[in-house]
Amino acid sequence: MKLEFSESDLRPLVALVVEEVVSKIGGVPDDRLAFEESEAARLIGVPKHVLRDLRLSGGIEAKKCGKRALYRRETLLRYLAGK
């Protein structure tokens, strides 16, 4: 038996899972506007080089501040939610 789901069927479930994971890891600090790459990678649970490669391939947006890449809180949460 093959089950088929559309993106609209799965979106609420994914959002719920992301919310639960973020709460279990202590949440993402609300008072910060952006996070450096190493901290952003830790917050979403991937190695720093994976986040860097994702940024360089256009899979996630970051702003450059000098030589540092900064990730907005909203960008990280949107990435986790798959939006």
GULUMVO-517229 format. One line per 4 residues: number of its first residue (from 1); their letters; for each residue x, y, z of C-alpha. Coordinates in steps of 0.2 Angstrom, whole numbers, plus 2048, in hexadecimal, padded with zeros to 3 digits. Last residue first. Example, Ala and Ser with C-alpha at 12.3 -4.5 7.8 and 13.67 -1.06 7.14 Angstrom:
REM residues 2
2) SA) 844 7FB 824 | 83E 7EA 827
***
This chain:
REM residues 83
83) KGAL) 830 886 813 | 838 876 81A | 833 87A 82C | 846 879 831
79) YRLL) 84A 885 823 | 83C 891 829 | 843 890 83B | 855 894 835
75) TERR) 84F 8A2 82A | 844 8AA 838 | 853 8AA 843 | 85E 8B3 837
71) YLAR) 86E 8AB 831 | 87F 8B5 831 | 88D 8B0 826 | 89E 8B8 82C
67) KGCK) 8AB 8BF 821 | 8A5 8D1 823 | 893 8CF 827 | 88C 8C3 81A
63) KAEI) 87A 8C0 81A | 873 8AE 81A | 865 8A6 80F | 863 893 80F
59) GGSL) 863 886 800 | 86D 892 7F5 | 87B 886 7F2 | 888 891 7FC
55) RLDR) 87B 891 80A | 879 87E 80A | 88B 87B 809 | 88E 887 819
51) LVHK) 880 87E 822 | 888 86D 81F | 899 874 823 | 893 879 834
47) PVGI) 88C 868 839 | 879 867 83A | 86D 868 849 | 863 878 845
43) LRAA) 86A 881 854 | 87B 87A 852 | 87C 880 840 | 876 891 845
39) ESEE) 884 892 852 | 892 88E 846 | 88B 899 838 | 889 8A9 843
35) FALR) 877 8AC 849 | 86B 8BA 846 | 85E 8C6 84E | 861 8BF 85F
31) DDPV) 854 8C3 86D | 849 8B4 869 | 856 8A7 86D | 852 897 863
27) GGIK) 84A 88A 86E | 851 87F 87C | 855 870 871 | 845 868 876
23) SVVE) 83B 878 871 | 843 879 860 | 83F 866 85D | 82D 868 862
19) EVVL) 82A 877 856 | 833 86E 848 | 828 85F 84A | 818 86A 84A
15) AVLP) 81D 873 83B | 821 863 832 | 810 85C 837 | 807 86C 831
11) RLDS) 811 86B 820 | 80E 859 81C | 7FC 859 815 | 800 869 80B
7) ESFE) 810 861 804 | 805 853 7FD | 805 842 804 | 804 831 7FC
3) LKM) 803 820 805 | 807 811 7FB | 800 800 800
***
